[in-house]
Amino acid sequence: MPSSMPSLSQSAQDFLHVSMNDFPEVDIQISNIESAEQKREKQTYMMALDGINIEDNEQDTLFTKLSIDSMYSSYLAARTHVRQYTQLLLLLKHEEDAWAQRVTKASCLMLEYKSVGWVA
């Protein structure tokens, strides 16, 4: 009777058959790996159709690194500008409050004074 694995004895083949059936998560992991490989092959094929070369070379890696560095620098600059504008708005708000207090004090001193309001 020919066996499917000629180099192993029948008892070894039985052990391998039983042990592989005892671990269904191995089958799931293998199918996940195969699925990921098929997905990668499909992406490679689609990119090849689009004329995109997915092979990494030193220039692409350097370009990617510099692009990321540039974007991060822009992000930090924008964050700094937002912080500065927020501080400026706080200063302006304090000035507005100070002027409102001055107007209130002045109107208490000059009873005939009536505030016109803000002119836009």
Backbone as a ProteinNet text record, in pm:
[ID]
protein_1_A
[PRIMARY]
MPSSMPSLSQSAQDFLHVSMNDFPEVDIQISNIESAEQKREKQTYMMALDGINIEDNEQDTLFTKLSIDSMYSSYLAARTHVRQYTQLLLLLKHEEDAWAQRVTKASCLMLEYKSVGWVA
[TERTIARY]
84.6	0	89.3	87.8	172.8	120.9	212.1	173.1	195.9	129.5	142.2	275.4	339	469.1	564.9	639.4	719.2	835.1	885.1	1001.5	965	836.8	794.2	726.7	742.5	673.5	525	446.6	301.4	265.1	334.1	301.8	334.2	443.8	477.9	374.6	330.2	227.1	97.8	60.1	-61	-48.3	71.1	93.8	78	140.5	130.6	-13.1	-84.6	-223.8	-308.8	-291.4	-369.7	-330.3	-198.8	-156	-200	-201.3	-246.2	-396.1	-472.7	-617.1	-650.6	-557.6	-581.9	-567.5	-512.5	-488	-557.2	-688.3	-759.3	-713.6	-657.8	-611.9	-494.9	-420.2	-310.5	-367.5	-478	-542.4	-591.1	-645.3	-694.2	-578.1	-467.9	-350.9	-295.5	-290.3	-239.5	-329.9	-461.7	-552.9	-542.6	-518.8	-499.8	-373.8	-267.4	-142.9	-162.2	-230.3	-255.3	-342.4	-442.4	-529.5	-451.1	-364.4	-282.5	-188.8	-134.8	-44.6	-119.5	-241.5	-321.6	-357.7	-389.1	-422.9	-302.4	-184.2	-61.6	-33.3	-52.4	-30.8	-127.7	-252.9	-351.8	-314.2	-270.1	-228.2	-108.7	-13.9	103.3	61.3	-30.2	-78.9	-148.9	-234.9	-307.3	-210.8	-110.6	-13	70.2	98	173	89.4	-41.6	-129.2	-130.2	-120.7	-118.9	17.9	115.6	249.6	327	286.1	354.1	452.4	575.2	678.2	680.6	655.7	651.1	783	880.6	1009.3	1074	1114.2	1178.9	1322.2	1359.4	1499.1	1540.6	1665.8	1718.7	1658.1	1635.1	1577.2	1434.5	1355.1	1217.3	1214.6	1302	1307.5	1347.2	1446.8	1490.1	1379.2	1312.1	1201.5	1090.4	1056.5	951.9	991.6	1115	1162.8	1159.2	1208.6	1209.8	1068.3	977.4	838.1	773.7	799	743.4	801.9	933	996.6	939.7	917.8	862.6	720.3	639.1	501.4	499.2	587.7	591.8	636.5	732.9	777.2	663.7	588.4	472.7	369.4	347.2	252.8	299	428	479.7	468.7	497.3	485.6	340.5	248	105.8	60.6	106.4	69.9	123.9	244.7	302.9	222.9	183.5	102.8	-31	-94.1	-222.6	-203.2	-95.1	-67.2	-45	30.3	56.2	-72.9	-157.7	-283.9	-375.3	-373.1	-454.3	-407.8	-275.7	-222.7	-258.2	-250.2	-288.3	-434.9	-522	-664.1	-687.6	-612	-625.4	-583.1	-473.3	-428.9	-533.8	-589.1	-692.5	-816.8	-852.5	-968.4	-943.5	-822.3	-789.4	-795.1	-744	-750.7	-896.5	-978.4	-1120.3	-1186.6	-1157.3	-1214.4	-1165.9	-1036.4	-981.8	-1050.8	-1071.8	-1140	-1285.8	-1348.5	-1488.2	-1497	-1399.5	-1398.5	-1374.9	-1286.2	-1260.4	-1386	-1457.2	-1581.4	-1683.6	-1693.1	-1788.6	-1754.2	-1625.5	-1583.2	-1609.2	-1581.7	-1604.2	-1751.9	-1836.5	-1980.1	-2032.1	-1966.1	-2006.2	-1965.9	-1854.3	-1807.7	-1885.8	-1919.7	-1996	-2134.3	-2227.6	-2361	-2433	-2399.9	-2467.1	-2412.4	-2298.9	-2237.7	-2319.6	-2351.3	-2421.1	-2337.2	-2316.5	-2233.3	-2307	-2236.7	-2295.3	-2295.2	-2200.6	-2188.3	-2078.9	-2057.1	-1951.7	-1998.9	-1912.7	-1942.8	-1868	-1942.3	-1878.9	-1851.9
-118	0	124.4	207	324.7	431.8	501.4	608.2	744.1	845.7	980	1043.9	999.6	1049.3	930.8	900	778.5	776.6	889.6	890.6	867.5	873.3	855.7	721.4	665.6	540.6	567.5	462.3	476.6	539.6	506	562.5	712.1	751.9	893.7	969.8	907	971.6	986.6	883.6	890.3	1000	1011.8	1115.3	1254.8	1276.8	1407	1438	1339.2	1358.8	1396.1	1324.7	1351.6	1486.4	1514.5	1638.1	1760.8	1756.2	1869.7	1891	1784	1797.5	1848.1	1829.9	1876.7	2028.2	2097.2	2240.8	2312.2	2335.2	2402.9	2547.1	2610.5	2749.1	2758.2	2647.3	2646	2660.8	2589.3	2601.1	2743.5	2807.5	2945.1	3039.6	3021.3	3106.8	3088.4	2964.5	2937.7	3002.9	2991.4	3053	3204.9	3262.7	3407.4	3450.9	3373.1	3404	3394.9	3290.1	3274.3	3387.8	3427.7	3537.2	3668	3694.2	3815.8	3813.1	3695	3682.8	3707.6	3652.9	3676.1	3823.9	3887.4	4029.9	4111.6	4078.6	4149	4129.9	4006.6	3980.8	4062.1	4071.1	4148.5	4296.8	4349.2	4488.9	4513.1	4419.9	4433.3	4433.7	4346.4	4339.1	4468.9	4521	4644	4761.8	4765.8	4874.4	4863.2	4741	4721.9	4770.2	4747.6	4796	4948.9	5009.8	5155.5	5214.3	5128.9	5176.7	5220.9	5173.4	5209.5	5098.7	5137.2	5041.2	5032.8	4912.8	4901.2	4853.8	4832.9	4790.9	4909.3	4887	4993	5011.2	5134.1	5163	5275.1	5306.5	5402.2	5541.4	5582.8	5714.8	5723	5617.1	5616.9	5623.6	5549.1	5549.3	5687.2	5748.2	5882	5983.9	5975.1	6065.7	6051.6	5928.7	5904.7	5962.4	5939.1	5990.9	6143.7	6205.2	6351.4	6408.5	6340.2	6385.4	6380.8	6272.9	6260.6	6368	6389.6	6494.1	6631.7	6657.6	6786	6805.2	6701.3	6710.6	6731.3	6663	6678.4	6819.4	6873.2	7011	7109.2	7087	7173.3	7164.4	7043.9	7023.8	7100.5	7088.7	7159.4	7310.7	7360.7	7504.6	7549.8	7472.5	7508.1	7505.7	7407.1	7399.5	7520.6	7562.3	7680.5	7804.7	7817.5	7932.8	7935.1	7821.9	7815.9	7859.9	7814.4	7854	8005.1	8060	8204.8	8283.7	8239.9	8309.3	8300.7	8187.4	8172.5	8270	8282.5	8378.5	8521.6	8552.3	8685.8	8713.4	8616.2	8634.9	8656.4	8584.9	8605.6	8746.9	8793.6	8930.8	9032.2	9012.5	9103.9	9099.5	8982.1	8969.2	9043.6	9032.2	9106.5	9257.3	9300.4	9443.9	9489	9406.7	9440.8	9452.9	9359	9364.2	9488.3	9521.2	9639.8	9766.2	9777.3	9894.3	9898.5	9784	9780.6	9830.5	9794.4	9843.8	9994.7	10043.1	10187.7	10264.1	10211.2	10276.7	10275.3	10164.7	10155.8	10256.9	10267.1	10365.3	10507.6	10532	10666.6	10700.5	10605.2	10634.9	10658.7	10600	10626.5	10767.9	10814.8	10949.8	11055.4	11024.2	11118.6	11059	11099	11040	11069.5	11182.3	11216.7	11137	11065.2	10988.1	10863.9	10840	10719.2	10648.7	10523.7	10445.2	10427.6	10450.4	10436.5	10290.6	10212.9	10072.9	10058.2	9940.7	9912.6	9948.2	10012.3	10045.2	9944.6	9874.4	9771.3	9824.1
0	0	0	-104.9	-111	-15.8	48.9	141.5	75.1	131.5	75.4	113.2	222.5	263.9	271	163.5	158.3	257.5	301.2	388.8	535.5	571.7	709.8	728.2	846.2	876.6	892.6	892.9	904.9	1039.4	1147.1	1279.1	1282.3	1217.5	1211.4	1130.3	1019.6	938.3	1017.1	1092.6	1175.3	1280.6	1342.2	1442.6	1381.7	1265.6	1199.3	1160.8	1110.6	1069.9	1190.7	1302.5	1422.1	1481.8	1487.9	1552.4	1472.7	1341.7	1262.5	1278.8	1296.1	1314.6	1454.3	1548.8	1684.9	1697.7	1598.4	1604.4	1488.9	1500.4	1390.4	1372.1	1478.7	1463	1366.3	1348.9	1252	1111.5	1084.9	954.1	930.8	1033.6	1021.2	993.2	1065.6	1044.8	904	858.6	723.6	620.4	639.3	542.6	547.2	666.4	676.3	603.4	617.2	548.3	397.5	353.3	210	157.8	236.9	195.6	184.3	281.4	277.6	157.5	127.6	12.8	-117.7	-127.9	-248.3	-261.8	-149.8	-152.3	-198.4	-147.3	-186	-335.4	-383.7	-526.4	-611.7	-567.4	-642.2	-643.2	-526.9	-520.4	-612.5	-612.2	-698.4	-844.7	-879.5	-1017.4	-1056.2	-966	-996.4	-1008	-924	-931.3	-1058.2	-1099	-1223.6	-1341.9	-1335.5	-1441.5	-1445.4	-1327.7	-1319.8	-1350.9	-1368.5	-1399.1	-1276.9	-1160.3	-1036.4	-1001.7	-981.3	-943.2	-791.6	-736.6	-591.5	-532.6	-613.5	-561.3	-490.9	-368	-291.4	-338	-353.7	-378.6	-284.1	-284	-188	-206	-330.8	-355.1	-303.6	-325.4	-275.7	-123.9	-60.4	85.2	136.7	73.8	114.2	90.7	-24.2	-54.9	48.6	83.9	183.1	317.9	359	487.2	488.6	382.6	377.2	370.2	300.3	294.3	431.8	504.2	639.4	730	720.6	801.3	768.9	640	597.7	650.6	641.1	690.2	841.4	912.7	1057.9	1095.2	1021.7	1047	1022.2	916.2	887.2	998.2	1047	1156.9	1281.3	1314.9	1432.8	1416.1	1295.7	1270	1284.2	1229.3	1239.2	1385	1460.1	1601.6	1678	1645.3	1708.3	1672.7	1544.9	1503.2	1575.6	1591.2	1662.3	1806.3	1869.1	2007	2015.3	1920.2	1920.2	1898	1804	1779.8	1901.5	1968.6	2090	2196.9	2213.9	2311.2	2271.9	2142	2095.8	2125.3	2100.7	2130.5	2279.6	2363.1	2507.5	2546.4	2487.7	2514.9	2470.9	2352	2302.5	2390.7	2439.1	2526.8	2658.1	2712.5	2835	2809.6	2695.4	2660.5	2648.1	2584.1	2569.3	2705.9	2793.9	2929.2	3004.1	2988.3	3055	3004.7	2873.6	2818.4	2861.6	2872.9	2918.6	3062.7	3145.2	3283.4	3287.3	3200.5	3195.1	3154.7	3056.7	3011.2	3123.2	3194.4	3305.2	3414	3447.2	3548.1	3500.7	3372.8	3318	3317.8	3288.3	3287.7	3428.5	3527.8	3666.5	3708.1	3653.3	3686.2	3609.7	3484.9	3402.9	3380.5	3460.5	3455.1	3324	3259.9	3134.9	3016.1	3036.5	2926.7	2899.3	2771.7	2730.9	2626.1	2648.2	2555.7	2424.4	2314.7	2182.3	2139.2	2189.6	2149.6	2046.7	2006.1	1908.8	1769	1694.3	1555.8	1468.8	1388.8	1305.6	1167.6
[MASK]
++++++++++++++++++++++++++++++++++++++++++++++++++++++++++++++++++++++++++++++++++++++++++++++++++++++++++++++++++++++++

